[in-house]
Amino acid sequence: MKRSLWQLSLLGLALLAGPTLPAFAAAEATAEHHSKGSVARSAFTTAIVDREPVDNLVRVPNTVTRLYYFTDLRDLEGQIVTHRWEYQGQVMAEVKFRVAGPRWRVYSSKNLLPEWSGKWTVMVLDESGWPVQADMFEYLPAEGQQTP
């Protein structure tokens, strides 16, 4: 059976964890939960025009008060996919989408407060809650403003 790098990494963790599960069973459990779909493209952007991002940001000044997260999903047709916005270990928003085609472009947005500076993560989850993709951006405080 062909295994992805992700599955092999989890298999290695299972082997390090000890003899609680045979290695092949841990790999099979991982394969069962691994999403078959993918994210072909993703971007944090200040706007969406004609279902496409206008820019691709990694460092975002806190003068931007609304940020969009765009994803081009592949092979997730029929599933409900979630964008989960996380900041400092807390889920700040979850937006769910029903994927109606083999290639499906979706986006979510988040209103940001200037005091929420720091690193943010947006996870793309398949309908079983399995992560398909994770992307990060840094929300930068204004000049002279301190990060909490």
C-alpha positions as CSV (number, residue, x, y, z in Angstrom):
1,M,0.0,0.0,0.0
2,K,1.4,3.4,-1.0
3,R,1.5,5.9,2.0
4,S,1.8,9.7,2.0
5,L,4.5,11.5,4.0
6,W,1.7,12.6,6.4
7,Q,0.7,9.0,7.0
8,L,4.3,7.9,7.5
9,S,4.9,10.7,10.0
10,L,1.8,9.6,12.0
11,L,2.9,6.0,11.7
12,G,6.3,7.0,13.2
13,L,4.6,8.7,16.1
14,A,2.5,5.6,16.7
15,L,5.6,3.5,16.8
16,L,7.2,5.9,19.3
17,A,4.1,5.8,21.5
18,G,4.6,2.2,22.2
19,P,2.9,-1.1,21.7
20,T,-0.7,0.1,22.3
21,L,-1.6,-0.6,18.6
22,P,0.2,-2.6,16.1
23,A,2.0,-0.3,13.6
24,F,-0.1,-1.5,10.6
25,A,-3.3,-0.8,12.5
26,A,-2.2,2.7,13.4
27,A,-1.4,3.3,9.7
28,E,-4.7,1.9,8.6
29,A,-6.6,4.1,11.1
30,T,-4.7,7.1,9.8
31,A,-5.5,6.2,6.2
32,E,-9.2,5.9,7.0
33,H,-9.3,9.4,8.4
34,H,-7.1,11.1,5.9
35,S,-9.1,13.3,3.5
36,K,-8.9,12.4,-0.2
37,G,-9.4,16.1,-1.2
38,S,-6.9,18.9,-1.2
39,V,-6.5,22.6,-1.4
40,A,-4.9,23.6,-4.7
41,R,-4.5,27.2,-3.8
42,S,-5.1,29.4,-0.8
43,A,-4.5,33.1,0.0
44,F,-5.2,35.7,2.7
45,T,-6.5,38.8,0.8
46,T,-8.0,42.2,1.3
47,A,-10.8,41.5,-1.3
48,I,-12.3,38.9,-3.6
49,V,-13.1,40.0,-7.2
50,D,-14.8,37.5,-9.6
51,R,-14.2,34.7,-7.1
52,E,-10.5,35.3,-7.0
53,P,-8.2,37.0,-4.4
54,V,-6.8,40.4,-5.3
55,D,-3.6,40.0,-3.4
56,N,-1.8,37.4,-1.2
57,L,-0.8,38.5,2.2
58,V,1.3,36.9,4.9
59,R,2.0,40.0,7.0
60,V,-1.1,42.2,7.5
61,P,-1.0,45.6,9.0
62,N,-3.7,46.3,11.6
63,T,-5.1,49.1,9.5
64,V,-6.8,46.2,7.6
65,T,-9.9,45.5,9.6
66,R,-11.4,42.7,7.4
67,L,-9.4,39.9,5.9
68,Y,-10.5,37.2,3.5
69,Y,-9.3,33.6,3.3
70,F,-9.7,32.1,-0.2
71,T,-9.3,28.4,-1.0
72,D,-9.5,26.5,-4.3
73,L,-10.7,23.0,-3.2
74,R,-10.2,19.8,-5.2
75,D,-11.9,16.5,-4.9
76,L,-14.1,17.4,-1.9
77,E,-17.4,17.3,-3.8
78,G,-20.4,16.5,-1.6
79,Q,-18.6,17.3,1.6
80,I,-19.1,20.1,4.1
81,V,-15.7,21.9,4.5
82,T,-14.9,24.3,7.3
83,H,-12.6,27.3,7.5
84,R,-11.6,27.6,11.2
85,W,-10.0,30.9,12.2
86,E,-7.8,30.5,15.3
87,Y,-6.0,33.2,17.4
88,Q,-3.9,32.4,20.5
89,G,-5.3,28.9,20.7
90,Q,-8.9,30.1,20.6
91,V,-11.4,29.4,17.8
92,M,-12.5,32.9,16.7
93,A,-14.8,31.8,13.8
94,E,-15.9,28.8,11.8
95,V,-17.5,29.1,8.4
96,K,-18.9,26.0,6.7
97,F,-19.3,25.4,3.0
98,R,-21.1,22.6,1.0
99,V,-18.8,21.7,-1.9
100,A,-20.9,21.1,-5.0
101,G,-18.2,20.3,-7.6
102,P,-14.8,18.6,-8.1
103,R,-13.2,22.1,-8.2
104,W,-14.8,24.6,-5.8
105,R,-13.6,28.0,-4.9
106,V,-14.8,29.4,-1.5
107,Y,-13.8,32.2,0.8
108,S,-14.6,33.3,4.3
109,S,-13.8,36.6,6.0
110,K,-13.0,37.8,9.5
111,N,-13.4,41.3,11.0
112,L,-10.2,42.0,12.9
113,L,-9.7,44.3,15.9
114,P,-6.4,46.2,16.1
115,E,-5.6,44.6,19.5
116,W,-5.7,41.1,18.0
117,S,-2.1,41.4,16.8
118,G,0.0,38.3,16.4
119,K,-0.1,35.1,14.5
120,W,-3.4,33.7,13.2
121,T,-4.1,30.2,11.7
122,V,-6.9,29.2,9.4
123,M,-7.5,25.5,9.2
124,V,-9.4,23.9,6.3
125,L,-11.2,20.9,7.7
126,D,-13.1,18.2,5.8
127,E,-16.5,17.1,7.1
128,S,-15.0,14.6,9.5
129,G,-13.0,17.4,11.1
130,W,-9.7,16.1,9.6
131,P,-7.3,19.0,8.6
132,V,-6.8,19.3,4.9
133,Q,-4.7,22.5,5.0
134,A,-3.5,25.1,7.5
135,D,-2.2,28.6,6.7
136,M,-0.9,31.4,8.9
137,F,-0.7,35.2,8.7
138,E,0.7,37.7,11.1
139,Y,-1.5,40.7,12.1
140,L,0.9,43.5,12.8
141,P,0.4,46.2,15.4
142,A,0.7,49.8,14.2
143,E,4.0,51.6,14.5
144,G,4.7,52.2,18.2
145,Q,1.9,49.9,19.4
146,Q,3.0,46.9,21.5
147,T,2.0,43.3,20.8
148,P,0.1,41.7,23.8
